[in-house]
């Protein structure tokens, strides 16, 4: 699973990056709705979100972006963002437009599961055939883990470290044990991220990890020389390592 932020650094380049990732052969693509305060994201995505917000990117722009991608691929396209973007548009309208744009599921790490009886986001996702993909980290409270288990999700987004996203030099030493623990109360595939950035990381992932998530490293690769070819070569090296 890889990641693109809509309209970062501009309209054309974000589209080129997304198409490059798809053509290289990734299995899932996260399409991030830019937000002014992306609390779960590290410096790379903080900067990219800031630029995209200054580009005046709207939620509708993100739907249009995804709709164009959907004409080119059949892989799952996942909208990622922060709940304020849904709240401002309205839960039902957001889910309706997401589905119409070809979205397969949504990842909103700040959505408060305790508020589902007020917001009804998960119920409305089910109504429109969207997968609500919950996010867990090693420091998640037992109460949240219980709520996630009660959702019976089709996929879990597992951040292997506490804190924020961002490429790291090594995998978390407790990753295998932590995934085994999560699989003790969830039967769905586990996607693992928040620090995976190299082919070596991919080769060293524990077998319990079903999907590897690479987010900010792709953006770092582009930012270094501003070359789409660098993104393509990097992505191909990651996919080769996963075989």
N, C-alpha and C positions, 0 to 999 in steps of 0.2 A: 504494500500500500504506500503510495506516495502522495504528494501534497502540492497544491498550487493556490496562491492567493490572488483572487480576481483583481485585475488591473494593477498588479505590481510587477514591474515598475511602471507599466503603462498597459493600455488595452492590447496592443498588438503583441507585446512580448509575453504577457501572461497567457495569451492564446497559443503562442508558439511553444512555450514551455509545456503547456498541457498536452498539446498534440505530440510533442517529442516524447513525453512520458508514455502516452498511449501507444505510439508506434514502436517504442522500445520493448513493449510487452508486459507492462505492469498488470496486476490483477485487480486492483482497486485504486480509485483516485478520490482523494479528499479535495473538495473545492471550498476554500475558506471565504466566508463573507467578512470583509474587513470591518474592524470595530476599533473604536478609539481607546478602549481599555481592555486589551486581551489578557486577562489576569493569569491564565494558565500558560502563557507563551513566554519564551526567553527573548534575549536581545535581538536575535535575527528576525523573528516574527513580529516583535514589537515595532521594529523599524519598518518592516514591510507593511504592516497594518497602517502605520502612520502615513506612509507615502500613499497607499491606496485610498485612505480616508481623504487626504488632501486632493486626490484625483476626483473626489466627489462621487465615489462608487456607491451605488444604491443597492438595496436588496433585489430590486427588479433587474438591475444590471447582472447580478449573480444568477438569477433565474435564466436570463437570456443567454448568458455565458454557458450555463449547463445545457440548455436546450440545443445550442450549436454543437457542443461536445457529443451529446446523445446521438446525433446523426452520424457520428463517426465511430462509435464503439458500442458494444453490448456489455462491457464490464460494469460492475456496480459503481455508480457515481454517488458520493456521499457529501452532503452539505455539512460543513463544520462551521461553528461560530459561537456566538454568545447570546443568551436568551433575550436580551433587550431587543435584538433584531426581530425576533419572533413576536415579542410582546407588542412592539409598536405597530407591526403589520396586522396583528390579530392571529391567534393560533389557527383558527379554521382557514382563514385566507392564506396564511403562510403555507400550511400543509397542502392545500389545494393547488397553489401555484408551484410548489416544489414537485408535486407529483406530475403535473402537466409539463414541467420542464425536463422530466426524465430522471428525477432523483430516485435513488433506491433506498436511502436511509439518511438519518441525521445524527450528528455528533455535537452536542452542546454541553460541554463539561460543567458549566455553572448552573444548569437547570436544577432547581431544588426539588428533589423527589418528594420531600415532605409536603410540597404545595400542589401535588398532582390533583388533589380533590378540589382545588380552586382553579387551576389552570387547564387541566385536562389535556395536556399536550400528548401524553402517551396514548390516551384513548383516541384522540383525533388522528394521530399517526396510524394507528391500527385501522381506523375507518377508511383512510385513504391509501392503505397498502404501503406505508413507509415503515422501515425498520427504525425503531428508536434504539440507538446504540449507547448504552451507559458507559461511563468512564469510572474506572477504579484505580487507586494508587495504593502502595503498600501501607500508607498511614490512614487509610479509610476507616472510619468508625465501624464497629460491628453492626450498628443500626443501619448504616448505609448498605453494607454487604448483604444484610438480610433483605432490605428493600429491593436490591438488584436481583437477588435470587428469586424473589416473588414475581419479578417481571418476566421470567423465562425468556431472556433476550435471545435473538438469533445470532448475535455476535457481541463480544465484549471488547472494549478498548481499554487495554491495561497499560498504564504508565508505570514503567518498572522502577522509577525513582520518586522520592518525595520532591515537591517543589514544582519547577517549571520545565517546559520543553527545551530542547537544545542538544546538539551533537556532543557526545562524550568520547573519551579515549577508550574506555573499557565498559563492558557490560556489568550490571549490578551483580555482586557476588552472591546475592540471595535470590536471584531471579528464578532458578529452577525450583527451589523450595516454595517460593511465593506462588508460582503458577500452579504447582501441585496442590497447594492449599486452595486456590481459587477453583480449581477443577473438582475439588471436593464438594462444592455446593452449586456449581454451574456445569451444565452439559454442553453448552454452546462452544464454538471455536473461540480461541483467545488470540486477539491481535495485540502485539507487544510493541511499544514505542517509548519515546522520551529518552533518547540517547543513542539509538542505533544509527550508525553512520558509515560503516566500512564493510567491504566484502568479508573481512575476517569476523566481524560481528555476526554477520549472517551465518557463516559456517559454524560459529560457536554457540548459536542459540540452542537452548535445550529443546529436545524433541517435543516437549509439551507445548511449545509455542507454535500456534497454527499459522499465524500471519505476522510478518515483520513490517513495522511501520517506520518509514523514513520521512521525516518532515523537513526540518530546517536545513539539513545538510544540502539538500538539492538547491535551496535558495542561496546558501553559502557558496556552492560551486558556481552558480551563475554570477553572483556578486563579485567573485574574484577577478574574472576577465571579461565579464559581460558577453560570453559566447554561449549560444545555444548548443553548439557541438560539444562543449564540455559537459553540459547536462546530459546529453545523449550518451556520451562515452561512460560517464559515471553510472548512469542508470543501467546500461548494458553490463557493466562490471558487477553490479549488485545482483541483477537477474541471473547472470552466469554462476555466481556464488551460491545461489539458492537451488540450483539444479542438483 
